[in-house]
Amino acid sequence: MTSKSRMMGRRNVLIGLGAGLLVSGCAAGGPAALYGLSAGSAEIQGRPKGRQVLVPRPRAVKALDTQYIAVVDRGPVYSYFPKVSWADALPSLVQTKVVETLQNTGLLRGVGLPGDGLLIDYQLQMEIRSFEIQLANADKAVVEISARLVNDRNGRTVSSRIFKSEVAASTASPDKAVEALNRAADQVFADISAWTIQNV
C-alpha cells in the first residue's frame, strides 16, 4: 500500500467515526453494544503478603474519562467508535479490573475500592495516559498507565512507574479494536499487579 493510500484510508476511518458518532448521539436509544475489559490473566509468582491495598479511581483527561472508545490521530485528535461504548466510564473499568487482577493473584490479604472498609497499608494511585486505537504510522491499540504506590500510614511514595503496551489493531470493526485493547490492557494490568506485590 502506498503512503498516499494509507493516508486516505486513515482519513476515511476518521470521517466515518466522526459521522457515526454524530448519528449515534442523535439517536433515541442507547448504544448497540457495550464492551468490558478482562482482568490480567498472567500468573504472578511470589510469597503471600499480609498487606491490604486500596485502589482509588484512576485519573484521566476528559477525552478518556468517558464511556466512548477512543481512536486517536496525530495531534492528538480524538474520535470515537459510533454506536458502541465501554460498559462504564473507562477509569471505573480500569479500577475494577486492576482490583480483580490483584485479587486473582491470591498474594495479598486484601484489595479493594474506597468504602470497602479495609485497614489500608498502601494506595495504588494511577493515571490513564493512553487507552485508545492510534492511527499514526501503523494502527495499534495503546494502553499506558502511570502508577504510584503510597504508604497510607505516612503518605510517602514507595515506588512509581509507567506501564505501557502496544498491540497491532484493526479499525474494521469495534470488535477487533476492543480485542486489541483488551490484549494490551491485560499485559499492563498484569505488570502493574506484579510490580505492586513486589513493592508492598
N, CA, C and O of each residue as an XYZ file, in Angstrom:
800
protein
N       0.841     -1.190      0.000
C       0.000      0.000      0.000
C       0.879      1.243      0.000
O       1.836      1.344      0.768
N       0.538      2.188     -0.875
C       1.333      3.400     -0.945
C       1.036      4.294      0.244
O       0.030      4.136      0.935
N       1.966      5.262      0.467
C       1.780      6.202      1.579
C       0.511      7.011      1.386
O      -0.209      7.275      2.349
N       0.223      7.415      0.132
C      -0.984      8.195     -0.152
C      -2.232      7.388      0.151
O      -3.185      7.910      0.730
N      -2.237      6.102     -0.240
C      -3.390      5.246      0.005
C      -3.615      5.045      1.490
O      -4.755      5.031      1.956
N      -2.505      4.887      2.251
C      -2.606      4.707      3.693
C      -3.221      5.935      4.353
O      -4.071      5.826      5.236
N      -2.768      7.121      3.900
C      -3.300      8.368      4.475
C      -4.777      8.519      4.144
O      -5.556      8.950      4.995
N      -5.179      8.170      2.921
C      -6.584      8.272      2.540
C      -7.428      7.308      3.363
O      -8.549      7.628      3.757
N      -6.864      6.097      3.623
C      -7.594      5.119      4.420
C      -7.843      5.618      5.823
O      -8.943      5.466      6.355
N      -6.823      6.216      6.434
C      -6.987      6.749      7.790
C      -7.986      7.897      7.807
O      -8.806      8.015      8.718
N      -7.902      8.743      6.778
C      -8.841      9.869      6.702
C     -10.265      9.360      6.625
O     -11.158      9.907      7.271
N     -10.489      8.298      5.826
C     -11.832      7.742      5.700
C     -12.316      7.143      7.012
O     -13.493      7.255      7.354
N     -11.390      6.497      7.761
C     -11.751      5.947      9.069
C     -12.218      7.051      9.995
O     -13.251      6.922     10.652
N     -11.459      8.143     10.050
C     -11.808      9.250     10.943
C     -13.122      9.903     10.534
O     -13.944     10.234     11.388
N     -13.324     10.090      9.224
C     -14.573     10.684      8.753
C     -15.748      9.787      9.132
O     -16.791     10.261      9.585
N     -15.557      8.475      8.937
C     -16.618      7.527      9.282
C     -16.910      7.526     10.766
O     -18.073      7.485     11.170
N     -15.879      7.569     11.580
C     -16.067      7.593     13.029
C     -16.794      8.851     13.460
O     -17.726      8.792     14.263
N     -16.369      9.998     12.925
C     -16.998     11.259     13.309
C     -18.451     11.313     12.896
O     -19.305     11.742     13.672
N     -18.745     10.879     11.670
C     -20.122     10.891     11.200
C     -20.985      9.938     12.002
O     -22.124     10.253     12.347
N     -20.432      8.760     12.298
C     -21.179      7.765     13.065
C     -21.478      8.253     14.462
O     -22.570      8.018     14.979
N     -20.526      8.929     15.084
C     -20.741      9.447     16.433
C     -21.837     10.491     16.429
O     -22.658     10.536     17.345
N     -21.857     11.338     15.399
C     -22.895     12.364     15.304
C     -24.264     11.711     15.183
O     -25.221     12.137     15.829
N     -24.354     10.677     14.355
C     -25.628      9.982     14.181
C     -26.047      9.307     15.471
O     -27.200      9.420     15.887
N     -25.097      8.590     16.124
C     -25.447      7.856     17.339
C     -25.823      8.804     18.455
O     -26.661      8.473     19.294
N     -25.207      9.995     18.478
C     -25.525     10.960     19.515
C     -26.944     11.493     19.379
O     -27.549     11.927     20.359
N     -27.472     11.457     18.154
C     -28.824     11.964     17.932
C     -29.869     10.866     18.058
O     -31.068     11.145     18.068
N     -29.419      9.613     18.153
C     -30.370      8.508     18.198
C     -31.089      8.488     19.540
O     -30.536      8.901     20.560
N     -32.344      7.996     19.527
C     -33.137      7.974     20.751
C     -32.658      6.887     21.698
O     -32.670      7.084     22.913
N     -32.239      5.748     21.170
C     -31.824      4.632     22.007
C     -30.391      4.736     22.465
O     -29.670      5.670     22.115
N     -29.985      3.747     23.265
C     -28.615      3.696     23.746
C     -27.711      3.033     22.732
O     -28.128      2.765     21.605
N     -26.459      2.760     23.126
C     -25.511      2.129     22.214
C     -25.953      0.712     21.835
O     -26.646      0.036     22.594
N     -25.536      0.285     20.647
C     -25.906     -1.047     20.173
C     -25.141     -2.140     20.908
O     -25.613     -3.273     20.992
N     -23.961     -1.813     21.444
C     -23.157     -2.808     22.161
C     -22.350     -2.124     23.254
O     -21.882     -0.998     23.091
N     -22.198     -2.825     24.365
C     -21.371     -2.363     25.472
C     -20.207     -3.328     25.638
O     -20.401     -4.544     25.661
N     -18.997     -2.786     25.752
C     -17.799     -3.619     25.856
C     -17.170     -3.489     27.231
O     -17.138     -2.406     27.816
N     -16.671     -4.606     27.738
C     -15.965     -4.623     29.009
C     -14.484     -4.863     28.810
O     -14.000     -4.958     27.682
N     -13.769     -4.960     29.923
C     -12.348     -5.284     29.920
C     -12.139     -6.561     30.714
O     -12.862     -6.830     31.673
N     -11.153     -7.343     30.315
C     -10.820     -8.550     31.063
C      -9.730     -8.246     32.076
O      -8.879     -7.389     31.840
N      -9.754     -8.947     33.210
C      -8.697     -8.793     34.205
C      -7.429     -9.466     33.696
O      -7.496    -10.432     32.935
N      -6.267     -8.954     34.119
C      -4.997     -9.545     33.711
C      -4.944    -11.016     34.062
O      -5.280    -11.401     35.182
N      -4.524    -11.845     33.112
C      -4.602    -13.299     33.285
C      -3.264    -13.962     33.573
O      -3.220    -15.160     33.855
N      -2.170    -13.204     33.509
C      -0.856    -13.818     33.709
C      -0.704    -14.309     35.140
O      -1.158    -13.652     36.078
N      -0.059    -15.476     35.311
C       0.204    -15.999     36.640
C       1.366    -15.236     37.262
O       2.417    -15.068     36.644
N       1.163    -14.778     38.492
C       2.180    -13.997     39.192
C       2.701    -14.812     40.360
O       1.937    -15.214     41.237
N       3.987    -15.052     40.368
C       4.609    -15.863     41.402
C       5.073    -14.990     42.560
O       5.404    -13.819     42.372
N       5.093    -15.561     43.747
C       5.599    -14.838     44.908
C       5.012    -15.382     46.190
O       4.102    -16.211     46.175
N       5.546    -14.905     47.296
C       5.028    -15.308     48.595
C       3.822    -14.458     48.968
O       3.783    -13.267     48.660
N       2.838    -15.062     49.630
C       1.706    -14.263     50.126
C       2.190    -13.186     51.100
O       3.099    -13.415     51.898
N       1.568    -12.014     51.017
C       1.942    -10.901     51.887
C       0.721    -10.413     52.656
O      -0.379    -10.317     52.112
N       0.937    -10.107     53.925
C      -0.163     -9.654     54.767
C      -0.435     -8.179     54.610
O      -0.517     -7.458     55.604
N      -0.576     -7.717     53.391
C      -0.806     -6.302     53.103
C      -2.195     -6.111     52.513
O      -2.745     -7.001     51.865
N      -2.746     -4.928     52.754
C      -4.031     -4.569     52.164
C      -3.842     -3.316     51.310
O      -3.247     -2.332     51.749
N      -4.357     -3.372     50.086
C      -4.114     -2.318     49.104
C      -5.440     -1.707     48.651
O      -6.375     -2.417     48.280
N      -5.498     -0.393     48.690
C      -6.650      0.354     48.191
C      -6.355      0.840     46.778
O      -5.258      1.326     46.502
N      -7.329      0.709     45.885
C      -7.181      1.168     44.506
C      -8.199      2.273     44.242
O      -9.353      1.974     43.937
N      -7.800      3.554     44.352
C      -8.719      4.655     44.030
C      -9.019      4.692     42.529
O      -8.337      4.046     41.734
N     -10.030      5.446     42.162
C     -10.374      5.616     40.742
C      -9.231      6.339     40.033
O      -8.803      7.399     40.490
N      -8.728      5.790     38.927
C      -7.630      6.441     38.200
C      -8.042      7.806     37.647
O      -9.216      8.051     37.368
N      -7.061      8.678     37.496
C      -7.295      9.959     36.840
C      -7.129      9.793     35.328
O      -6.449      8.876     34.869
N      -7.749     10.676     34.569
C      -7.617     10.660     33.102
C      -8.081     11.999     32.562
O      -8.899     12.678     33.184
N      -7.558     12.381     31.402
C      -8.065     13.573     30.727
C      -9.516     13.331     30.337
O      -9.949     12.184     30.235
N     -10.270     14.408     30.118
C     -11.700     14.283     29.838
C     -11.978     13.442     28.594
O     -12.997     12.757     28.514
N     -11.068     13.500     27.630
C     -11.273     12.738     26.392
C     -11.275     11.234     26.640
O     -11.840     10.474     25.853
N     -10.637     10.795     27.746
C     -10.602      9.378     28.098
C     -11.493      9.057     29.292
O     -11.797      7.891     29.541
N     -11.914     10.078     30.031
C     -12.803      9.866     31.170
C     -14.236      9.848     30.651
O     -15.022     10.757     30.916
N     -14.553      8.807     29.917
C     -15.820      8.701     29.201
C     -16.104      7.242     28.905
O     -15.232      6.392     29.083
N     -17.317      6.937     28.453
C     -17.636      5.579     28.015
C     -17.296      5.358     26.544
O     -17.324      4.219     26.079
N     -16.974      6.421     25.800
C     -16.663      6.264     24.384
C     -15.316      5.576     24.188
O     -14.389      5.769     24.975
N     -15.218      4.769     23.128
C     -13.994      4.036     22.802
C     -13.182      4.893     21.837
O     -13.615      5.152     20.714
N     -12.011      5.330     22.274
C     -11.275      6.381     21.582
C     -10.424      5.864     20.431
O      -9.827      4.790     20.497
N     -10.393      6.670     19.377
C      -9.481      6.494     18.236
C      -8.734      7.812     18.079
O      -9.348      8.876     18.001
N      -7.400      7.737     18.034
C      -6.581      8.949     18.067
C      -5.724      9.051     16.822
O      -5.009      8.113     16.469
N      -5.800     10.205     16.153
C      -4.926     10.510     15.032
C      -3.840     11.452     15.522
O      -3.806     11.799     16.703
N      -2.952     11.869     14.629
C      -1.890     12.799     15.011
C      -2.493     14.064     15.624
O      -3.554     14.528     15.206
N      -1.807     14.603     16.609
C      -2.270     15.877     17.184
C      -2.117     15.979     18.677
O      -1.429     16.894     19.129
N      -2.724     15.081     19.514
C      -3.667     14.039     19.077
C      -5.071     14.598     18.871
O      -5.498     15.530     19.552
N      -5.771     14.000     17.913
C      -7.166     14.332     17.653
C      -8.003     13.113     18.028
O      -7.795     12.025     17.491
N      -8.948     13.293     18.950
C      -9.756     12.173     19.436
C     -11.055     12.048     18.646
O     -11.784     13.023     18.462
N     -11.329     10.828     18.181
C     -12.629     10.453     17.654
C     -13.058      9.209     18.416
O     -12.298      8.679     19.227
N     -14.288      8.737     18.153
C     -14.795      7.592     18.902
C     -15.584      6.672     17.987
O     -16.197      7.116     17.016
N     -15.562      5.365     18.312
C     -16.348      4.417     17.533
C     -17.833      4.728     17.706
O     -18.291      4.978     18.821
N     -18.586      4.713     16.601
C     -20.012      5.046     16.687
C     -20.847      3.895     17.232
O     -20.537      2.723     17.020
N     -21.919      4.258     17.944
C     -22.988      3.329     18.342
C     -22.537      2.237     19.309
O     -23.290      1.296     19.558
N     -21.322      2.339     19.861
C     -20.847      1.383     20.862
C     -20.140      2.164     21.968
O     -19.767      3.322     21.781
N     -19.965      1.530     23.100
C     -19.261      2.193     24.194
C     -18.724      1.152     25.169
O     -19.060     -0.030     25.095
N     -17.877      1.627     26.088
C     -17.480      0.801     27.210
C     -18.688      0.586     28.112
O     -19.646      1.358     28.063
N     -18.649     -0.450     28.928
C     -19.757     -0.769     29.824
C     -19.868      0.217     30.983
O     -20.895      0.273     31.660
N     -18.814      0.988     31.208
C     -18.796      2.013     32.253
C     -17.776      3.054     31.817
O     -17.073      2.855     30.826
N     -17.687      4.160     32.546
C     -16.630      5.120     32.244
C     -15.284      4.410     32.345
O     -15.068      3.613     33.257
N     -14.381      4.696     31.413
C     -13.123      3.960     31.320
C     -12.342      3.908     32.638
O     -11.887      2.826     33.010
N     -12.163      5.029     33.371
C     -11.405      4.929     34.625
C     -12.034      3.955     35.628
O     -11.317      3.278     36.363
N     -13.347      3.883     35.660
C     -14.017      2.947     36.572
C     -13.778      1.505     36.143
O     -13.587      0.631     36.990
N     -13.786      1.247     34.834
C     -13.479     -0.098     34.341
C     -12.053     -0.503     34.693
O     -11.812     -1.615     35.163
N     -11.110      0.410     34.462
C      -9.708      0.118     34.762
C      -9.537     -0.161     36.260
O      -8.862     -1.114     36.646
N     -10.144      0.665     37.086
C     -10.070      0.482     38.534
C     -10.560     -0.916     38.930
O      -9.888     -1.627     39.678
N     -11.731     -1.300     38.424
C     -12.313     -2.601     38.770
C     -11.431     -3.751     38.318
O     -11.252     -4.722     39.054
N     -10.874     -3.654     37.109
C     -10.088     -4.758     36.572
C      -8.718     -4.873     37.230
O      -8.187     -5.977     37.351
N      -8.137     -3.757     37.656
C      -6.881     -3.832     38.401
C      -7.126     -4.497     39.753
O      -6.320     -5.312     40.200
N      -8.234     -4.149     40.401
C      -8.587     -4.799     41.666
C      -8.755     -6.300     41.461
O      -8.235     -7.093     42.245
N      -9.477     -6.698     40.411
C      -9.691     -8.113     40.132
C      -8.379     -8.840     39.849
O      -8.171     -9.963     40.309
N      -7.498     -8.194     39.090
C      -6.215     -8.820     38.761
C      -5.397     -9.054     40.026
O      -4.814    -10.124     40.200
N      -5.351     -8.058     40.907
C      -4.623     -8.215     42.169
C      -5.275     -9.284     43.047
O      -4.574    -10.090     43.659
N      -6.592     -9.299     43.115
C      -7.274    -10.308     43.913
C      -7.014    -11.716     43.376
O      -6.863    -12.660     44.151
N      -6.962    -11.852     42.060
C      -6.767    -13.164     41.446
C      -5.402    -13.773     41.751
O      -5.225    -14.986     41.635
N      -4.430    -12.937     42.144
C      -3.113    -13.487     42.482
C      -3.154    -14.277     43.779
O      -2.362    -15.201     43.964
N      -4.066    -13.927     44.681
C      -4.144    -14.594     45.975
C      -2.967    -14.314     46.886
O      -2.749    -15.034     47.860
N      -2.195    -13.261     46.577
C      -0.961    -12.994     47.321
C      -1.078    -11.839     48.307
O      -0.124    -11.546     49.029
N      -2.232    -11.180     48.348
C      -2.422    -10.065     49.269
C      -3.551    -10.393     50.249
O      -4.470    -11.145     49.925
N      -3.466     -9.819     51.448
C      -4.516    -10.063     52.442
C      -5.827     -9.443     52.006
O      -6.899    -10.001     52.240
N      -5.734     -8.281     51.367
C      -6.955     -7.626     50.919
C      -6.674     -6.616     49.836
O      -5.640     -5.949     49.851
N      -7.601     -6.499     48.888
C      -7.541     -5.487     47.829
C      -8.955     -4.970     47.647
O      -9.898     -5.754     47.544
N      -9.108     -3.639     47.606
C     -10.467     -3.144     47.477
C     -10.561     -1.722     46.994
O      -9.564     -1.068     46.686
N     -11.810     -1.262     46.936
C     -12.147      0.077     46.478
C     -12.426      0.971     47.679
O     -12.691      0.469     48.772
N     -12.371      2.287     47.493
C     -12.755      3.183     48.582
C     -14.154      2.844     49.094
O     -15.081      2.641     48.310
N     -14.293      2.787     50.413
C     -15.579      2.445     51.006
C     -15.742      0.981     51.340
O     -16.754      0.592     51.923
N     -14.756      0.148     50.980
C     -14.846     -1.284     51.261
C     -14.538     -1.636     52.712
O     -14.770     -2.769     53.132
N     -14.019     -0.680     53.486
C     -13.767     -0.930     54.900
C     -12.475     -1.659     55.209
O     -12.348     -2.258     56.276
N     -11.520     -1.620     54.304
C     -10.228     -2.256     54.554
C      -9.373     -1.401     55.487
O      -9.504     -0.177     55.509
N      -8.507     -2.044     56.251
C      -7.478     -1.347     57.017
C      -6.267     -1.211     56.104
O      -5.446     -2.123     56.008
N      -6.162     -0.073     55.438
C      -5.260      0.087     54.297
C      -3.801      0.214     54.735
O      -3.468      0.944     55.668
N      -2.946     -0.521     54.027
C      -1.495     -0.347     54.176
C      -0.938      0.534     53.065
O      -0.075      1.378     53.305
N      -1.439      0.330     51.840
C      -0.926      1.066     50.681
C      -2.071      1.501     49.773
O      -3.127      0.870     49.740
N      -1.846      2.585     49.040
C      -2.738      3.006     47.969
C      -2.019      2.834     46.631
O      -0.852      3.198     46.488
N      -2.728      2.281     45.665
C      -2.222      2.179     44.296
C      -2.916      3.271     43.478
O      -4.051      3.096     43.035
N      -2.231      4.387     43.284
C      -2.789      5.529     42.561
C      -2.356      5.470     41.099
O      -1.182      5.242     40.808
N      -3.293      5.674     40.183
C      -2.997      5.526     38.762
C      -3.525      6.712     37.952
O      -4.467      7.400     38.345
N      -2.884      6.915     36.822
C      -3.347      7.891     35.833
C      -3.330      7.231     34.456
O      -2.311      6.680     34.041
N      -4.454      7.285     33.753
C      -4.541      6.714     32.408
C      -3.997      7.733     31.415
O      -4.603      8.785     31.214
N      -2.875      7.437     30.803
C      -2.270      8.355     29.831
C      -2.747      8.072     28.413
O      -2.956      8.993     27.623
N      -2.915      6.812     28.103
C      -3.421      6.400     26.781
C      -4.268      5.150     26.961
O      -3.908      4.252     27.722
N      -5.382      5.094     26.267
C      -6.199      3.883     26.208
C      -7.056      4.020     24.960
O      -8.227      4.394     25.015
N      -6.418      3.697     23.811
C      -7.034      4.083     22.541
C      -6.437      3.300     21.380
O      -5.408      2.638     21.511
N      -7.106      3.393     20.257
C      -6.548      2.943     18.986
C      -5.839      4.133     18.367
O      -6.454      5.179     18.159
N      -4.558      3.992     18.070
C      -3.786      5.070     17.455
C      -3.578      4.773     15.980
O      -3.229      3.653     15.607
N      -3.794      5.782     15.141
C      -3.716      5.617     13.690
C      -2.388      6.068     13.103
O      -2.096      5.752     11.949
N      -1.571      6.799     13.861
C      -0.296      7.281     13.333
C       0.628      6.095     13.030
O       0.704      5.143     13.807
N       1.322      6.166     11.904
C       2.231      5.105     11.452
C       1.451      3.829     11.165
O       0.924      3.674     10.063
N       1.362      2.903     12.134
C       0.574      1.685     11.949
C      -0.539      1.663     12.987
O      -0.330      2.054     14.136
N      -1.728      1.203     12.581
C      -2.853      1.155     13.514
C      -2.532      0.204     14.665
O      -2.109     -0.931     14.444
N      -2.736      0.676     15.894
C      -2.388     -0.144     17.060
C      -3.207      0.280     18.269
O      -3.635      1.429     18.382
N      -3.413     -0.668     19.166
C      -4.021     -0.380     20.467
C      -2.901      0.003     21.417
O      -1.901     -0.706     21.528
N      -3.070      1.124     22.101
C      -2.048      1.614     23.026
C      -2.684      1.837     24.392
O      -3.652      2.585     24.532
N      -2.116      1.172     25.398
C      -2.540      1.365     26.784
C      -1.318      1.786     27.581
O      -0.324      1.062     27.640
N      -1.396      2.959     28.194
C      -0.300      3.476     29.009
C      -0.872      4.032     30.310
O      -1.742      4.903     30.298
N      -0.375      3.518     31.424
C      -0.856      3.916     32.741
C       0.336      4.203     33.645
O       1.240      3.377     33.767
N       0.337      5.364     34.272
C       1.353      5.654     35.285
C       0.787      5.246     36.640
O      -0.388      5.472     36.929
N       1.643      4.637     37.472
C       1.199      4.126     38.766
C       2.140      4.588     39.860
O       3.343      4.751     39.654
N       1.549      4.796     41.043
C       2.331      5.219     42.196
C       1.827      4.481     43.421
O       0.629      4.476     43.701
N       2.735      3.860     44.150
C       2.391      3.187     45.397
C       2.689      4.125     46.558
O       3.807      4.621     46.702
N       1.670      4.363     47.386
C       1.806      5.295     48.501
C       1.546      4.563     49.810
O       0.531      3.883     49.958
N       2.470      4.704     50.762
C       2.265      4.176     52.105
C       1.138      4.962     52.761
O       1.268      6.167     52.977
N       0.039      4.296     53.077
C      -1.139      5.008     53.558
C      -0.954      5.552     54.973
O      -1.709      6.420     55.411
N       0.045      5.044     55.683
C       0.228      5.475     57.072
C       1.022      6.771     57.186
O       0.803      7.561     58.105
N       1.947      6.989     56.248
C       2.754      8.219     56.329
C       2.684      9.074     55.069
O       3.282     10.149     55.025
N       1.959      8.616     54.033
C       1.779      9.392     52.818
C       2.981      9.415     51.894
O       2.984     10.155     50.910
N       3.997      8.625     52.186
C       5.205      8.631     51.359
C       5.059      7.719     50.148
O       4.451      6.652     50.227
N       5.624      8.155     49.030
C       5.635      7.332     47.828
C       6.685      6.237     47.956
O       7.862      6.519     48.182
N       6.260      5.002     47.813
C       7.164      3.856     47.907
C       7.862      3.619     46.575
O       9.065      3.360     46.531
N       7.104      3.709     45.499
C       7.654      3.483     44.163
C       6.681      4.050     43.136
O       5.485      4.171     43.400
N       7.203      4.395     41.968
C       6.355      4.858     40.864
C       6.922      4.328     39.557
O       8.125      4.106     39.429
N       6.030      4.129     38.584
C       6.464      3.549     37.312
C       5.396      3.773     36.253
O       4.216      3.924     36.570
N       5.817      3.794     34.997
C       4.898      3.912     33.868
C       4.839      2.560     33.156
O       5.870      1.961     32.852
N       3.639      2.098     32.900
C       3.422      0.812     32.241
C       2.760      1.056     30.887
O       1.805      1.825     30.782
N       3.280      0.389     29.850
C       2.761      0.615     28.501
C       2.798     -0.665     27.693
O       3.732     -1.459     27.803
N       1.770     -0.856     26.881
C       1.721     -1.990     25.973
C       1.074     -1.545     24.669
O       0.117     -0.770     24.673
N       1.604     -2.042     23.547
C       1.073     -1.751     22.227
C       0.798     -3.062     21.490
O       1.612     -3.985     21.509
N      -0.366     -3.122     20.842
C      -0.761     -4.331     20.105
C      -1.307     -3.900     18.751
O      -2.118     -2.977     18.679
N      -0.879     -4.550     17.690
C      -1.405     -4.245     16.355
C      -2.924     -4.391     16.359
O      -3.462     -5.337     16.935
N      -3.614     -3.445     15.710
C      -5.077     -3.418     15.780
C      -5.682     -3.168     14.414
O      -5.026     -2.672     13.498
N      -6.943     -3.524     14.303
C      -7.728     -3.239     13.105
C      -8.880     -2.321     13.484
O      -9.517     -2.509     14.521
N      -9.146     -1.329     12.644
C     -10.284     -0.444     12.861
C     -11.487     -0.869     12.016
O     -12.453     -0.117     11.881
N     -11.424     -2.076     11.449
C     -12.513     -2.540     10.591
C     -13.820     -2.693     11.353
O     -14.898     -2.547     10.777
N     -13.728     -2.989     12.662
C     -14.926     -3.136     13.483
C     -14.565     -2.864     14.933
O     -13.410     -3.033     15.325
N     -15.544     -2.441     15.739
C     -15.275     -2.261     17.163
C     -14.821     -3.552     17.835
O     -13.988     -3.516     18.741
N     -15.359     -4.690     17.403
C     -14.960     -5.970     17.995
C     -13.448     -6.178     17.902
O     -12.805     -6.553     18.882
N     -12.889     -5.933     16.723
C     -11.456     -6.123     16.509
C     -10.649     -5.118     17.324
O      -9.621     -5.463     17.907
N     -11.118     -3.880     17.361
C     -10.405     -2.852     18.111
C     -10.408     -3.146     19.605
O      -9.377     -3.022     20.267
N     -11.557     -3.532     20.136
C     -11.663     -3.828     21.565
C     -10.848     -5.073     21.925
O     -10.267     -5.144     23.008
N     -10.807     -6.044     21.026
C      -9.973     -7.223     21.260
C      -8.507     -6.824     21.435
O      -7.829     -7.326     22.332
N      -8.022     -5.929     20.586
C      -6.632     -5.471     20.688
C      -6.420     -4.654     21.960
O      -5.395     -4.798     22.626
N      -7.377     -3.801     22.296
C      -7.268     -3.016     23.522
C      -7.253     -3.920     24.749
O      -6.529     -3.646     25.706
N      -8.035     -4.985     24.735
C      -8.038     -5.925     25.856
C      -6.701     -6.638     25.990
O      -6.221     -6.864     27.101
N      -6.103     -6.989     24.866
C      -4.795     -7.656     24.914
C      -3.733     -6.733     25.489
O      -2.910     -7.154     26.302
N      -3.753     -5.475     25.069
C      -2.792     -4.509     25.601
C      -3.044     -4.248     27.080
O      -2.104     -4.194     27.873
N      -4.316     -4.084     27.454
C      -4.665     -3.818     28.845
C      -4.323     -5.003     29.738
O      -3.850     -4.820     30.860
N      -4.558     -6.211     29.249
C      -4.252     -7.420     30.011
C      -2.787     -7.432     30.439
O      -2.473     -7.765     31.581
N      -1.891     -7.067     29.519
C      -0.462     -7.042     29.837
C      -0.153     -5.964     30.862
O       0.607     -6.197     31.801
N      -0.737     -4.788     30.687
C      -0.489     -3.684     31.615
C      -1.008     -4.024     33.017
O      -0.320     -3.783     34.009
N      -2.219     -4.582     33.100
C      -2.781     -4.932     34.411
C      -1.919     -5.976     35.118
O      -1.686     -5.888     36.324
N      -1.451     -6.958     34.362
C      -0.598     -7.991     34.961
C       0.719     -7.401     35.439
O       1.198     -7.749     36.518
N       1.311     -6.508     34.644
C       2.575     -5.883     35.035
C       2.402     -5.000     36.269
O       3.246     -5.007     37.164
N       1.307     -4.242     36.314
C       1.037     -3.398     37.484
C       0.869     -4.263     38.730
O       1.364     -3.909     39.800
N       0.186     -5.376     38.602
C      -0.052     -6.250     39.749
C       1.243     -6.869     40.259
O       1.480     -6.908     41.467
N       2.086     -7.355     39.343
C       3.365     -7.941     39.757
C       4.241     -6.906     40.447
O       4.883     -7.199     41.455
N       4.264     -5.705     39.907
C       5.067     -4.610     40.490
C       4.529     -4.223     41.865
O       5.303     -3.971     42.789
N       3.213     -4.177     41.999
C       2.598     -3.819     43.288
C       2.969     -4.841     44.359
O       3.386     -4.470     45.457
N       2.820     -6.110     44.046
C       3.121     -7.165     45.019
C       4.601     -7.139     45.403
O       4.953     -7.384     46.557
N       5.447     -6.846     44.446
C       6.896     -6.784     44.713
C       7.240     -5.669     45.679
O       8.190     -5.790     46.452
N       6.469     -4.569     45.647
C       6.852     -3.367     46.391
C       6.082     -3.096     47.670
O       6.378     -2.129     48.372
N       5.095     -3.933     47.991
C       4.357     -3.711     49.243
C       4.928     -4.588     50.356
O       4.442     -4.546     51.486
